[in-house]
Amino acid sequence: MKPVTGSTPRVVKTEQEWREQLGPEEYAVLRQAATERPFTGEYTDTKAEGVYECRACGAELFRSDTKFESHCGWPSFFDPADSDAVILREDHSMGMARVEVLCASCHSHLGHVFRGEGYPTPTDERYCINSIALRLVPKS
């Protein structure tokens, strides 16, 4: 994964440490910017209340009250839990211009954000996030 310019992660581990902590699929998505297959993720259709944390470092990323049904195949949120929870960077892979979403705490790949798609949300943004990049902590 290429470094995020001008930003140092709070959680720093070697690639070997990440490989030991994460399963192969988690590592591929979080550390190598892979994408899980659509409609296969654990949280795609989850409606449980709680907080979604980064599976790599445990940082709070999204809250269930910002999750919405986009029918795109991955969990969708209209806003991060905190404006500093994620980092956005240009992504020109796959032959298109997109905006990648990274965990601000450990710089792990989460997914992409899309704007102006017309979803009836307060921000008109869709944070399209890989389920495998998240861990839901249910509301107690």
Accessible surface in RSA format (square Angstrom, percent):
REM  Atomic radii and reference values for relative SASA: ProtOr
REM  Chains: A
REM  Algorithm: Lee & Richards
REM  Probe-radius: 1.40
REM  Slices: 20
REM RES _ NUM      All-atoms   Total-Side   Main-Chain    Non-polar    All polar
REM                ABS   REL    ABS   REL    ABS   REL    ABS   REL    ABS   REL
RES MET A   1    88.34  45.7  11.09   7.3  77.24 183.9  21.67  18.4  66.67  88.3
RES LYS A   2   133.72  65.2 119.82  73.5  13.90  33.1  79.52  71.6  54.20  57.7
RES PRO A   3   116.70  85.0  98.48  89.8  18.22  66.2 108.04  89.2   8.66  53.8
RES VAL A   4    16.20  10.7   9.87   8.9   6.33  15.3  10.83   9.4   5.36  14.5
RES THR A   5   136.48  97.1 108.52 110.0  27.96  66.6  83.33 111.9  53.15  80.3
RES GLY A   6    86.66 106.9   0.00   N/A  86.66 106.9  42.90 117.7  43.76  98.0
RES SER A   7    44.93  38.0  25.50  34.0  19.43  44.8  18.75  39.9  26.18  36.7
RES THR A   8   115.68  82.3  92.91  94.2  22.77  54.3  58.46  78.5  57.22  86.5
RES PRO A   9    34.59  25.2  29.78  27.1   4.81  17.5  29.78  24.6   4.81  29.9
RES ARG A  10   175.36  73.6 139.50  71.1  35.86  85.4  75.38 103.0  99.98  60.6
RES VAL A  11    42.70  28.1  37.91  34.3   4.79  11.5  41.28  35.9   1.43   3.9
RES VAL A  12   109.00  71.7  80.14  72.5  28.86  69.5  81.70  71.0  27.30  74.0
RES LYS A  13    75.41  36.8  58.73  36.0  16.68  39.7  32.35  29.1  43.06  45.9
RES THR A  14    82.60  58.7  74.00  75.0   8.60  20.5  79.42 106.7   3.18   4.8
RES GLU A  15    84.20  48.3  79.16  59.9   5.04  12.0  59.25 114.6  24.95  20.4
RES GLN A  16   105.66  59.1 101.35  74.1   4.30  10.2  48.65 103.6  57.01  43.2
RES GLU A  17    82.20  47.2  79.37  60.0   2.82   6.7  26.20  50.7  56.00  45.7
RES TRP A  18     2.29   0.9   2.29   1.1   0.00   0.0   0.51   0.3   1.78   2.9
RES ARG A  19   126.15  53.0 110.31  56.2  15.84  37.7  31.44  43.0  94.71  57.4
RES GLU A  20   127.97  73.5  90.71  68.6  37.26  88.7  43.88  84.9  84.09  68.7
RES GLN A  21    77.20  43.2  42.46  31.0  34.74  82.7  38.94  82.9  38.25  29.0
RES LEU A  22    10.56   5.9   2.60   1.9   7.96  20.0   3.75   2.6   6.81  18.3
RES GLY A  23    29.58  36.5   0.00   N/A  29.58  36.5  25.75  70.7   3.84   8.6
RES PRO A  24   121.27  88.4 106.89  97.4  14.38  52.3 115.97  95.7   5.30  32.9
RES GLU A  25   128.60  73.8 125.39  94.9   3.22   7.7  45.89  88.8  82.71  67.5
RES GLU A  26    33.18  19.1  32.97  24.9   0.21   0.5   6.64  12.9  26.54  21.7
RES TYR A  27    13.02   6.1  13.02   7.4   0.00   0.0   7.15   5.4   5.87   7.2
RES ALA A  28    29.54  27.2  29.53  45.6   0.02   0.0  29.54  41.6   0.00   0.0
RES VAL A  29     5.79   3.8   5.79   5.2   0.00   0.0   5.79   5.0   0.00   0.0
RES LEU A  30     0.00   0.0   0.00   0.0   0.00   0.0   0.00   0.0   0.00   0.0
RES ARG A  31    23.47   9.9  20.86  10.6   2.61   6.2   0.00   0.0  23.47  14.2
RES GLN A  32   100.12  56.0  75.76  55.4  24.37  58.0  25.59  54.5  74.53  56.5
RES ALA A  33    45.70  42.0  27.44  42.3  18.26  41.5  27.44  38.6  18.26  48.4
RES ALA A  34    39.56  36.4  28.41  43.8  11.15  25.4  39.56  55.7   0.00   0.0
RES THR A  35    80.76  57.4  52.84  53.6  27.92  66.5  36.29  48.7  44.47  67.2
RES GLU A  36    27.10  15.6  18.32  13.9   8.77  20.9  19.80  38.3   7.30   6.0
RES ARG A  37   173.13  72.7 167.39  85.3   5.74  13.7  70.10  95.8 103.03  62.4
RES PRO A  38    62.68  45.7  55.30  50.4   7.38  26.8  55.30  45.7   7.38  45.9
RES PHE A  39   136.98  68.5 107.67  66.7  29.31  76.3 109.36  66.3  27.61  79.0
RES THR A  40    71.34  50.7  35.41  35.9  35.93  85.6  37.38  50.2  33.96  51.3
RES GLY A  41    16.53  20.4   0.00   N/A  16.53  20.4   4.26  11.7  12.27  27.5
RES GLU A  42   116.83  67.1  84.58  64.0  32.25  76.8  49.03  94.8  67.80  55.4
RES TYR A  43    16.68   7.8  16.68   9.5   0.00   0.0   7.64   5.7   9.04  11.1
RES THR A  44    17.23  12.3  10.34  10.5   6.89  16.4  10.18  13.7   7.05  10.7
RES ASP A  45   102.28  71.6  90.16  89.7  12.12  28.7  33.34  78.5  68.95  68.8
RES THR A  46    32.80  23.3  21.28  21.6  11.52  27.5  19.87  26.7  12.93  19.5
RES LYS A  47   158.12  77.1 124.77  76.6  33.35  79.4 118.95 107.1  39.17  41.7
RES ALA A  48    46.81  43.0  30.89  47.7  15.93  36.2  42.73  60.2   4.09  10.8
RES GLU A  49   106.08  60.9  98.54  74.6   7.53  17.9  36.79  71.2  69.29  56.6
RES GLY A  50    10.05  12.4   0.00   N/A  10.05  12.4   5.73  15.7   4.31   9.7
RES VAL A  51    42.02  27.6  42.02  38.0   0.00   0.0  42.02  36.5   0.00   0.0
RES TYR A  52     0.00   0.0   0.00   0.0   0.00   0.0   0.00   0.0   0.00   0.0
RES GLU A  53    43.93  25.2  43.93  33.2   0.00   0.0   0.01   0.0  43.92  35.9
RES CYS A  54     0.00   0.0   0.00   0.0   0.00   0.0   0.00   0.0   0.00   0.0
RES ARG A  55    38.97  16.4  33.35  17.0   5.62  13.4   0.90   1.2  38.07  23.1
RES ALA A  56     4.55   4.2   0.00   0.0   4.55  10.3   0.00   0.0   4.55  12.1
RES CYS A  57    37.41  28.3   0.40   0.4  37.01  87.0  10.24  25.9  27.17  29.3
RES GLY A  58    33.36  41.1   0.00   N/A  33.36  41.1  17.67  48.5  15.69  35.1
RES ALA A  59    26.47  24.3  14.94  23.1  11.53  26.2  26.23  36.9   0.24   0.6
RES GLU A  60    68.02  39.1  54.46  41.2  13.56  32.3  23.87  46.2  44.15  36.0
RES LEU A  61     0.06   0.0   0.06   0.0   0.00   0.0   0.06   0.0   0.00   0.0
RES PHE A  62     0.00   0.0   0.00   0.0   0.00   0.0   0.00   0.0   0.00   0.0
RES ARG A  63   107.49  45.1 107.49  54.8   0.00   0.0  26.95  36.8  80.54  48.8
RES SER A  64    24.42  20.6  13.64  18.2  10.78  24.8   5.66  12.1  18.76  26.3
RES ASP A  65   114.69  80.3  85.52  85.1  29.17  69.0  49.99 117.6  64.70  64.5
RES THR A  66    18.19  12.9  18.19  18.4   0.00   0.0  18.19  24.4   0.00   0.0
RES LYS A  67    33.47  16.3  13.04   8.0  20.44  48.7   9.64   8.7  23.84  25.4
RES PHE A  68    34.49  17.3  22.17  13.7  12.32  32.1  30.70  18.6   3.80  10.9
RES GLU A  69    77.26  44.4  59.21  44.8  18.05  43.0  44.21  85.5  33.04  27.0
RES SER A  70    10.99   9.3   0.74   1.0  10.25  23.6   0.00   0.0  10.99  15.4
RES HIS A  71   146.11  79.9 117.95  82.0  28.16  72.0  85.15  87.8  60.96  70.9
RES CYS A  72    30.77  23.3  12.56  14.0  18.21  42.8  22.04  55.8   8.73   9.4
RES GLY A  73     1.38   1.7   0.00   N/A   1.38   1.7   0.00   0.0   1.38   3.1
RES TRP A  74    53.56  21.5  48.96  23.7   4.59  10.8  48.96  26.1   4.60   7.5
RES PRO A  75     0.55   0.4   0.00   0.0   0.55   2.0   0.55   0.5   0.00   0.0
RES SER A  76     1.11   0.9   0.23   0.3   0.88   2.0   0.23   0.5   0.88   1.2
RES PHE A  77     0.00   0.0   0.00   0.0   0.00   0.0   0.00   0.0   0.00   0.0
RES PHE A  78    35.57  17.8  35.57  22.0   0.00   0.0  35.57  21.6   0.00   0.0
RES ASP A  79    57.64  40.4  57.64  57.4   0.00   0.0   0.59   1.4  57.05  56.9
RES PRO A  80    16.03  11.7   8.03   7.3   8.01  29.1   8.03   6.6   8.01  49.8
RES ALA A  81    18.57  17.1   1.03   1.6  17.54  39.9   3.87   5.4  14.70  39.0
RES ASP A  82    79.16  55.4  71.40  71.1   7.75  18.3  27.04  63.6  52.12  52.0
RES SER A  83   103.11  87.1  70.85  94.6  32.26  74.3  52.91 112.7  50.20  70.3
RES ASP A  84   107.83  75.5 100.14  99.7   7.69  18.2  32.02  75.4  75.81  75.6
RES ALA A  85    10.96  10.1   1.37   2.1   9.59  21.8   9.62  13.5   1.34   3.5
RES VAL A  86    15.74  10.4   4.29   3.9  11.44  27.6   4.29   3.7  11.44  31.0
RES ILE A  87    32.75  18.6  28.94  21.6   3.81   9.2  32.75  23.6   0.00   0.0
RES LEU A  88    66.72  37.2  41.22  29.5  25.50  64.1  41.35  29.0  25.37  68.3
RES ARG A  89    35.50  14.9  27.74  14.1   7.76  18.5  28.87  39.5   6.63   4.0
RES GLU A  90   123.32  70.8 113.40  85.8   9.92  23.6  44.35  85.8  78.97  64.5
RES ASP A  91    19.33  13.5  16.82  16.7   2.51   5.9   5.27  12.4  14.06  14.0
RES HIS A  92   120.61  65.9  97.48  67.8  23.13  59.2  81.15  83.6  39.46  45.9
RES SER A  93    58.73  49.6  45.16  60.3  13.57  31.3  49.92 106.3   8.81  12.3
RES MET A  94   145.97  75.6 106.40  70.4  39.57  94.2  87.61  74.5  58.37  77.3
RES GLY A  95    81.73 100.8   0.00   N/A  81.73 100.8  41.62 114.2  40.11  89.8
RES MET A  96   100.97  52.3  89.22  59.0  11.75  28.0  78.17  66.5  22.81  30.2
RES ALA A  97    81.61  75.0  49.84  76.9  31.77  72.3  50.24  70.8  31.37  83.1
RES ARG A  98    46.24  19.4  36.11  18.4  10.13  24.1  11.62  15.9  34.62  21.0
RES VAL A  99    38.60  25.4  38.22  34.6   0.38   0.9  38.22  33.2   0.38   1.0
RES GLU A 100     9.03   5.2   9.03   6.8   0.00   0.0   1.54   3.0   7.50   6.1
RES VAL A 101     0.00   0.0   0.00   0.0   0.00   0.0   0.00   0.0   0.00   0.0
RES LEU A 102     0.00   0.0   0.00   0.0   0.00   0.0   0.00   0.0   0.00   0.0
RES CYS A 103     0.02   0.0   0.02   0.0   0.00   0.0   0.00   0.0   0.02   0.0
RES ALA A 104    11.52  10.6   7.87  12.2   3.64   8.3   7.87  11.1   3.64   9.7
RES SER A 105     8.44   7.1   8.08  10.8   0.36   0.8   0.48   1.0   7.97  11.2
RES CYS A 106     1.91   1.4   0.00   0.0   1.91   4.5   0.00   0.0   1.91   2.1
RES HIS A 107    13.68   7.5  13.68   9.5   0.00   0.0   8.09   8.3   5.59   6.5
RES SER A 108     0.00   0.0   0.00   0.0   0.00   0.0   0.00   0.0   0.00   0.0
RES HIS A 109     1.72   0.9   1.72   1.2   0.00   0.0   1.33   1.4   0.39   0.5
RES LEU A 110     0.00   0.0   0.00   0.0   0.00   0.0   0.00   0.0   0.00   0.0
RES GLY A 111     2.85   3.5   0.00   N/A   2.85   3.5   2.85   7.8   0.00   0.0
RES HIS A 112    14.97   8.2  14.50  10.1   0.47   1.2   5.58   5.8   9.39  10.9
RES VAL A 113     4.13   2.7   0.00   0.0   4.13  10.0   0.00   0.0   4.13  11.2
RES PHE A 114    57.70  28.9  53.33  33.0   4.37  11.4  57.26  34.7   0.44   1.2
RES ARG A 115   127.99  53.7 100.75  51.4  27.24  64.9  55.76  76.2  72.23  43.8
RES GLY A 116    58.64  72.3   0.00   N/A  58.64  72.3  24.21  66.4  34.43  77.1
RES GLU A 117    81.47  46.8  43.83  33.2  37.64  89.6  32.36  62.6  49.11  40.1
RES GLY A 118    60.96  75.2   0.00   N/A  60.96  75.2  33.70  92.5  27.25  61.0
RES TYR A 119    61.35  28.6  53.39  30.4   7.96  20.7  35.11  26.4  26.24  32.3
RES PRO A 120   136.89  99.8  97.31  88.7  39.58 143.9 112.85  93.2  24.04 149.4
RES THR A 121    23.78  16.9   5.46   5.5  18.32  43.7   8.92  12.0  14.86  22.5
RES PRO A 122   114.47  83.4  67.87  61.9  46.60 169.4  81.37  67.2  33.10 205.7
RES THR A 123    52.33  37.2  28.39  28.8  23.94  57.1  35.99  48.3  16.34  24.7
RES ASP A 124    56.14  39.3  53.31  53.1   2.83   6.7  29.18  68.7  26.96  26.9
RES GLU A 125    30.76  17.7  29.02  22.0   1.74   4.1   6.49  12.6  24.27  19.8
RES ARG A 126    23.63   9.9  23.30  11.9   0.33   0.8   0.39   0.5  23.23  14.1
RES TYR A 127    10.24   4.8  10.24   5.8   0.00   0.0   0.00   0.0  10.24  12.6
RES CYS A 128    14.16  10.7  11.29  12.6   2.87   6.7   0.34   0.9  13.82  14.9
RES ILE A 129     0.00   0.0   0.00   0.0   0.00   0.0   0.00   0.0   0.00   0.0
RES ASN A 130     3.63   2.5   3.30   3.2   0.33   0.8   0.18   0.4   3.45   3.3
RES SER A 131     1.00   0.8   1.00   1.3   0.00   0.0   1.00   2.1   0.00   0.0
RES ILE A 132    31.72  18.1  28.98  21.6   2.74   6.6  31.68  22.8   0.04   0.1
RES ALA A 133     0.00   0.0   0.00   0.0   0.00   0.0   0.00   0.0   0.00   0.0
RES LEU A 134     0.00   0.0   0.00   0.0   0.00   0.0   0.00   0.0   0.00   0.0
RES ARG A 135   102.77  43.2 102.77  52.4   0.00   0.0  38.30  52.3  64.47  39.1
RES LEU A 136    23.73  13.2  10.99   7.9  12.74  32.0  10.99   7.7  12.74  34.3
RES VAL A 137    65.48  43.1  63.05  57.1   2.43   5.9  64.02  55.6   1.46   4.0
RES PRO A 138    88.64  64.6  77.91  71.0  10.73  39.0  77.91  64.3  10.73  66.7
RES LYS A 139   148.84  72.6 119.54  73.3  29.30  69.8  79.56  71.6  69.28  73.8
RES SER A 140   151.89 128.4  83.89 112.0  68.00 156.7  80.46 171.3  71.43 100.1
END  Absolute sums over single chains surface
CHAIN  1 A     7562.3       5628.2       1934.0       4156.2       3406.1
END  Absolute sums over all chains
TOTAL          7562.3       5628.2       1934.0       4156.2       3406.1
